[in-house]
Amino acid sequence: MASPALDPSIDPGLDRHWLQPLMAELVRLGAGGQRPVVALNGPVGAGKSTLAALLRQRAAARGLKLAVASIDDFYLPWEPRRLALAGNPFGVSRVPPGSHDVALALACLQAWRAGGPLHLPRFDKTLRGGQGDRDGIDGREAEVLLLEGWLLGCRPLGPTRLLELQAHGVAGLSSDEQTWLSRWDQALEAYQPLWDQCSQLWLLRPQWWHLPRRWRFQAEARQRRRGAAWLPSDALERLVRSSLCSLPPGYYQDPLIHKAAGLAVLDGRRRWCGGWIRDQNDQLSPSSPSSSTG
């Protein structure tokens, strides 16, 4: 069976250098019969959902049962999530560390990896006037699970490092946001057993960290033109800012580069402009890592 055609919105260079090697690795891992979880980390607007959907289609064409889940699926129900984020400096009801039901996510993954069925919660962002809420459970067949999200793999810095950062100030953050960094950092502790379930980490990175905001606003504009649900600009601004400022990329995202199985650096049009794939001998190809901290 032929592979599905490439989505015209996906850059051919990204497909050739990163998406195709990731697909090959998913097939290889699936053949091992261990029910692996592969993590896909990328900022808002990077195209994670589109790429994951294409991978799922290609996997089906190759006889691989690939399930895709987002860390967003595991947001806490409304009331505990509201309490967990009460008073946060971004004024958001989701996104920062601590807004997810990590215990549920871990239980779902562990049960499936032990041979049980894969049951994943659904989260509907249109409920509660756009605040979102849990909306049932889905059962899926899977040999491999691709888990995607913006904070996958991020590790806490710890109190000592945080005090050093706060003493000098973190560029781009308000005083309230800097004060809350210790809370976000502490919340990351609960996610570590979940990250430990992932056998590999693949990264999508912007060439410059101002790009995710542009990408997300462009996506929202497309939704508006289609007549789909959309967020007011102020609410969207808060959501984007909360993803980039609750875990400043230079301290939480950039350290992941050295642990990743594959890296794709994207320009302003989400085209491949550098990156690499790490082979089983720990060698990097096809190009050397590109900086993404601008």
Secondary structure as UniProt FT lines:
FT   TURN            8..9
FT   HELIX           12..14
FT   HELIX           15..19
FT   HELIX           20..31
FT   TURN            32..33
FT   STRAND          37..41
FT   TURN            44..45
FT   HELIX           48..61
FT   TURN            62..63
FT   STRAND          66..70
FT   HELIX           71..74
FT   HELIX           78..84
FT   TURN            85..87
FT   TURN            89..90
FT   TURN            97..98
FT   HELIX           102..113
FT   TURN            114..115
FT   STRAND          118..124
FT   TURN            125..127
FT   HELIX           128..130
FT   STRAND          133..140
FT   STRAND          144..149
FT   TURN            152..153
FT   HELIX           159..168
FT   TURN            171..172
FT   HELIX           175..188
FT   HELIX           189..191
FT   HELIX           192..196
FT   STRAND          198..206
FT   TURN            209..210
FT   HELIX           211..226
FT   HELIX           233..245
FT   HELIX           249..252
FT   HELIX           254..259
FT   STRAND          262..266
FT   TURN            268..269
FT   STRAND          272..278
FT   TURN            280..281
FT   STRAND          284..286
//
